[in-house]
Amino acid sequence: MSHRFDRRRFLEYSLATAASSVLLKACASPSANETAAEEPASVTESGVSTSLAIVLPGTITDGGWNQLGYEGVKRAGDNLGIEVAYVEQVDNADQTESLADFARQGFAIVVGHGGQFDAAIEQVAMEFPETYFLGVNGDVLGDNYTCVRTNYNQMLYLSGMIGAAMSTTKKMAYLAGMEFKSTQQQGAAMDLGAKAMDPEVEVVSSFVGDFNDIAKAKESALALIASGVDVIFHNLDNSAPAVLQACEEAGIYAFGNNIDQFDLAPQAVLTSAIQDIGGAITLVAELAATGEIGNQKYVVGLETPELVSFGTFNEAVPADVREKVDAIAADMVAGKLVFEDAEEEGKASVKAVTS
C-alpha cells in the first residue's frame, strides 16, 4: 500500500519546532575489517528514537539529490532534537557494510539514499531487527523497513508532454546515472507522457553507469545529441550541470531535476521537475522516530506542491502547452490518472490508468 501526504499533513510537520540541538557526524566509509560493538536502538522516555543516519552515494554539496537527502535527515533531527550522522560517496559495493555499520553503532533509523540500496536494505534489515531502515526512491517493505519516494511517474509523464511539444526531431532522451527499477520506470513514464502529446515522439533511455562522473555524463549527452535527440531529461547528481550546459551549447532543450536548475542553462532548460526528496524523508523519518510509521510504502506527489512541482518555465514553452499540462496534473491530483507497475521486455515499466 502507498500513502500520500496531503498539504495539511506536510504543514503540520514542517512547523514542528526543534527540541534541542543536533549533533552532525561526517563518517568515513567503513572498511570490511572494521567492527563495532552492537548496541540496541535507543529511544527517549517519550518514545522518540534518539538517532538517525543516512548513507549517501554522492556528496552533500552536489546541489541536488544527495544534498536534499542530507538536508532531509538534518531537518528531522532538528525537529526531534536527535543525533544525526551521515556517510557520503558510498560505492555500490560498500552499501551493505555502510548500512550495517550504522546499525552496529546503535543508530535507531538508517536511511539508504537511492533505489540502488534496495537489495542492501533487505539484507541488512534481517541482521538488525532492532534498527529501522528507510529506502529512498526504492521499492521495499518489511517488518523493520520501508521506502519513501516522490511520485516521479507524475513528473516524468508531464515532462514528456512538455518535451514532445517542443521537440522538432521527435526524439527525446531520459539520461540517468544507473539502471534499476525506479530509473527504468521514469523513462517509461516520460515516454507515456510524450506519446500522449504526440504519438510519433520517441523517448530513449540511456544510463551513464554513474550519477557523478562528469566526463562520462557529458559524453553520453553528446552521443544522444549526435543521434538526433533534441530534448534531454537528466537524472544525475554532480554531473547534471555539465549535461545541461552541453545541451545549451548544442542548441537543444533539457529539463532540470530535483531542484530548480533553470539558471544553470537558461536557454536550454524548459523547466525543472522539482522533487524535494529531502522534505519527503523528513516526513517519514519523523514517523519512524516517533513510532507512527505504518506498514506501507510512502509516496509524495503533486498533491503536496510544497515538495513536488515544476520550477521556472522557459518563455519558449507556449501557454497552451502549459494549460494542457496543468489540466493533466489536476487529473493526477484528483486521482483520475494514476500509475501502476508494469513490466516490458523484462524491465520495470509503468502503465497509466484513467478513471
N, C-alpha and C positions, 0 to 999 in steps of 0.2 A: 504494500500500500504506500502511496506517496502522499505527503502532506504539504500543502501550500500555505504560506503565511500571508494573511491579508495585511493591508496597510495599517490598520489599528494595532494589530499584534506587533508589527515592526516598531511602531512609535512607542509602545509600552516598554519594549526592551531598550530601544535606543536612548530613552530618557532616564534609564537607571543610573543612579549615582555611584561613584566609587566608594567602597567601604574602607579601603586603605591602599597604600602604595603597592606597586607590583615590582617584583624582582625579575629582571630580564637576564637570561644567561645565553651567551653565544657559545655553543658547544662545538667542538671539533668532531668530524665524522669518526665514529669509533672503529677501531680495527677489529679483526676477527678474534684476536687474542685477548682483548680487553674484557674483564668481567667486573661485576659489581654485586654487592650483597643484595639479595632480594628483600624488598620492603613492601608491606601491604599498602595499597592505595589508601590515602588518608582523607578524612572528611572533618569538617568543623562540627561543633556541638549542634549547630543549626542544620546539619546535614548537607552542607555545601562542600564539594570536593576542593581540596586545597592546592592543587597543582595541575597545570595544563602545559603540554608540549606539542610542537609541530615539527615535522620533518619535511624539508623543502628541497625540490630538485634543482632550484636555481638560487639566486641571491635576493636578499630582502631589499635591494636597491634597484631592481630591474624596471621599476616604473610600471609594472603590470601584475601578472599572475602571482608571482611569489611575494611581491611586496604587499599585495592585497591580502594574501593568506596570513602573512606575518602580522599585519595591522589588525586582522580579524581576531586572532587569538590574543593579541595585546589588549584590544578593546574589551574582550571578555574578561581578561584578567583584571583590568582596571575596574570594570563594573562590579566584579565579585570580590575584589581585594585578595586575589590568589596569586601564587607564584607561577610565572610563565617562563618557558625555555624554548629554544629553537636550535636546529642544526640546518645549515644550508649547503647547497651544492652536493647533494647526495646522489650518487650514481645508482642506476637500477640494481647493480649487483650488491649494493650496500643497504638497500631499503629494509630488508628483514632485520638485519642486525641493528640498524639505527632505531627502528621502532621498538625492538626488544630491549635495547639499552635504556631507553627512557622508562620502559615498564620495570626493568630491574631496579632502577633508581627510585621507584615508588611513585612515579607520576600517575595521577588518577585518570587523566584523559590524555590520549596521544593521537595526534592528527597526522594522517598521510596526505600530502597536498598534491593530488592528481590522480586521475583514473588509473595510471600505471602502478599505483600502490595496492590495487585490489587484492591481488594474489598474496602479497606480503602481509596485508592486514588479516586475511582469513587464516593464514598460517600462524601468525604470532598471537592472534586472539585466543586460539586454543591453548597456547602455552601459558598465557597470563590471564586467567579468567577474572582476576580482581581488577584488571585495568579495562577501561572503556576506550575503544578505538573508533575514530571517525575518519572515513574516507571522503575526500573532496572530489567532486565530479566523477565519482565512481558508481558502482552498481553492486553493493554488498549489503548484507543484512544478516545479523545473527544475534545470539544472546547478549554479547558484550561488544557489538559493533554495528554501525550503520553508516549511511552516506548522506551527503548533502551536496546539492548542485543547483546552479541556476538552470532555468528552462532554456537551454541552448537551442533546443529544437525550434522554439518560437523565434529566437533571434536570427538563427541561420535561415529559416524559411523566409522571414521578412527581408533579410539582407539579399537573399536570392531573388526576390521580387524586384527590389531596387536595382540590383546589378543587371538583371535581364533587361530592364527598361533602358539602361544606359549603354549596354554592350552593342557594338556595331559588328563585331566578328561573330557574335552569338556563341562565344566560347569563353567560359569563366573557370576560375580555379579556387579550390579550397586548399590552402597550404598550411600543414600542421607539422609540429615537431616530431611526433611519434604516432604510430598507428595502434590504437586499441579501441575498445567498444565505443566510448564517447566520441572519439575523433572520427571514427567511421560513420557514426550516426549524424554528426554535424555536417559532414559532406553530403550525406544523403538528404538531410533536411534542406540544405541550401539548393540542391538540385530540384527538390519538390517545389520550392517556392519559385525558383527560376522558371520552371515549366508551367506553373500556374499563371505567370505573367506572359510568357512566350514559349509555347511548346517546342519551338525549334532550338532553343538555347541549350547548350550542353555545359554541365559542370564536371570538371575532372578533379579528383582528389589526389594530392601529392604530399609525400611525407619526407621531411628532411633527414630524420633519424636522430635529431637533437633539437631541443627547444631554444638553445642558447648559442649555437655555433653560427656566428655572423657570416663568415665566408660561405659556408655551405647553404645557408638560407638564401643569401643573395644569389648564389649560383643557381639554386632551384628556381627562384623567381625569374631570373633572366632566361632560363630554359623554357619556362612556361610562356613567357612573353614571346620568345622566338617561335613557339609553336602556334601562335595566333591568339593566345589568351589576352583579353583586354580589360578584365576585372579580376582582382585577386582579393580573397578574404583570408587573412592570416590567423593562425592560432599559434603564436610564438611568444617568446619572452624577451630576453636581451637582444635577440636578432630582429625583432619586429621593426625598429626604426630603419634599419638598413633595407628591409624589404619595401617599406612604404616609400622611402626615398628613391629606390630603384624604379618603382612604378611611376613616380613623378618624373624622373629623368627620361623614362621611356614614353611618357605621354599617355599612360593608361590610367585606369581608375583602380581604387583599392578601398578596403574597409579597415578602420581601426577596430580594436577588440579589447575587452575588459574595462578600459578607461577611455575617455575622450582623447583620441590621438590626432584630431584634425590638424593641430598646429605643427605636427611632425612633417606633414606633406600636404599643405592646404590646396594645392592644385589637383592632387590625386585622390585624396580621401573623400568619398561620397558622404559618409557618416561613420560613426563608431557604434558598435554593439556594446554598450556599457553593461557589464555584468559584474556587479560588486560582490564577488565571491567572499570577500572579507566580511561584509555585513552578514551574509548568509551563515558563515562559520560562527560569527558572534552569537547569532540566534540559537543555533543548535548546540554549540559548546556550552552556553549558559543553561540550556535544558538538561544537558548531560551532567553538568556540575551540580545542579540543584535536584537531581534525581527525577526530573519531569520528562525525561526522554521516553518516547514511545517506541513500540516495536514496528517501525515504519521507516521508509526512505523519505528524505525531505527534499522538496523541490520548490524553488523560489522563482517566480516568473513575472510577467508584465503586470500582474495584479498588485505587485509591490513596486511601484515606479521609483521609490527611493533607492532601490537596488538594481532594477533591470529596466533599461530604457535606451533610446537612441540619443547620441550626442549631437554635436554641431553638424548641421547639414550643409553640404556644398550647394552654392547657389545654382549649380548646373542641374540639380535634381528638380524636374518640373513639379509644379504644385499639384497637378492631377495624379502624379505618381505617389506623392506623399499622401494624398487623400485616399487612394486605393489601399496603401499600406496601413494607414490609420484605421480604415474600416475592417481590414482583416485582423489587425491587432485587437480591436474591440471584440470581434468574434472569439478570439482566443481567450480573452479575459472573461467573457460570458460563458465559456465552455462549449461554444458552438463549433470550434475547431480545436481538436486535441490530437496528440500524437501517441502512437502505440509502437512498442518494439516490434521489429521485424527482422528477417534475415534474407539476404540476397547474395547468391553466388558464394555462400559460405562465410559472408561477412555480416556484421551487425548493420542494421538499417532501421528506418522508421517508416511508418505509413500515417498519412493524415486522415483523420476520421471526422466527418462533419455531421451535425445534427440540426 
